[in-house]
Amino acid sequence: MSDSSLIINSSYDPPNRHHLYNRELRKFEINNGRRKSGYVIPSNNSNTFDDPGVFIEIPIVNKVRERVDIWRQNEYPGVTTTTKKLLRHWRDQDQRNFPFFFCQLEAIETLIWFIETGDNEKIGIQIEQQNISFERLCCKMATGSGKTVVMSMLIAWQALNKIENPRDTRFSKVFLIVTPGHTVRRRLSVLNHSDKNNYYD
C-alpha cells in the first residue's frame, strides 16, 4: 500500500502503523506500531478550526490487548478443549471463502481470555464494580467491522461449551439479544440457528 492511502493496514492482520497528527506541520504522519486505545477531548485553545484536541489513553484496554497478544502467541493456554478447537477452526483460512478480520478474531479472543483464563492472567486488570446482579462486558467495534459475526462466534463458543460441560457456570446456552428496532432485529435473524441463512452453517 502506498503511504498516500488513508488505509495503511490490512484488515486481516494486526495493525502495525497509524496516523498521528503533527501540530507544527498541521498534517498527519504515519507512525509505526498500533495506535493506543483512547479518546480525544478539545484542548484549552479549541477555538481554532483545526484543533487536534488532547488524547486521553484508556489504560485498561491497552493492558488487555498486550495480555491477549501474549496469550494468543502461547496458543491459548487455560481454555477448554472445545474452545481451543473453535479458535483453531476460526483461524484456519481454508475453512471459509472470506477469512475473519483481525478485529473480529481479537474481539472473540478477548472475551474468551477474560472468561476462561485464571485470575493470575488478570492481575492488574481492574474492571469497575457494577451495582447489578450480573457482570457486563463490552466489545466496542466500528461500523462495518462485522459485529454480527462476532455475536455468532460468541453464541457458538458459549453454547458448544455448555453442551460439552453442562455444569460449568462460565457458559450458557440461553441468549438474550436486544436490538434498537425491527430493522436491526431482522438483520440479526442470522443469529437464530433455525434461520435458513444462519451464520453457524
ABEGO torsion letter per residue (X at the ends): XBAABABABBAABBBABBBBBBAAAGBBBBBBEBBBBEBBBBBABAABAABAEBBBBBAAAAAAAAAAAAAAAAGGBGBBAAAAAAAAAAABAAABABBBBAAAAAAAAAAAAAAABBAAAABGBBBBBBBBABBBBBBBBBBGAGAAAAAAAAAAAAAAAAAABAABAABBABBBBBBAEAAAAAAAAAABAABAABAAX
